[in-house]
Amino acid sequence: MTHAVTRVLGIAGSLRRSSYNRALLETAAEISPGDMKIEIADLDGIPLYNADDETARGFPPEVVRFRSAIAEADALLIATPEYNYSIPGVLKNALDWASRGGADSPLNGIPTAILGAGGRFGTVRAQLHLREILLHNRVPLVGAPQVMVDRASAKFDAEGRLTDERHRDQLARLLGSLGDLVDRYRD
């Protein structure tokens, strides 16, 4: 039996050029199984959500591109930092735009895995909050393993490569679980 390639859209919840969460997604793309292709979305330039603007002008071009990228993917891999016990505003804003459209939202029912890199406690609270947010669109989530890279500054090298073997192993297992979740929804 041939296995279809799983197209995964990686979303980094940080705009910072040297973001550990973007580096985490780049590591995921590097170690992903051969039947998985990870493309990383860019949230830079997505305007703040405003229902009046949406009503008057529809979706801005940056939002159309983001929503299209989600619609073309088989799954999402969302890497979130933790800001003030939650997800960053840029990530919430992008998800707000993507969630629009009721039954036509590209977020509806798309298999998703969450991970993150942060400080002393990793991203435990942000990931919990993100799970709640994704309930709105009935997003099926990978339950385990949970990848929360704590003390990220000590676990990435100067080039942004994840060097911590324990977290690299967790990441590989998370990608395997995401592939399994996609397969369940394909059948």
Order of alpha helices (4+ residues) and beta strands (2+ residues): beta-alpha-beta-alpha-alpha-beta-alpha-beta-alpha-beta-alpha
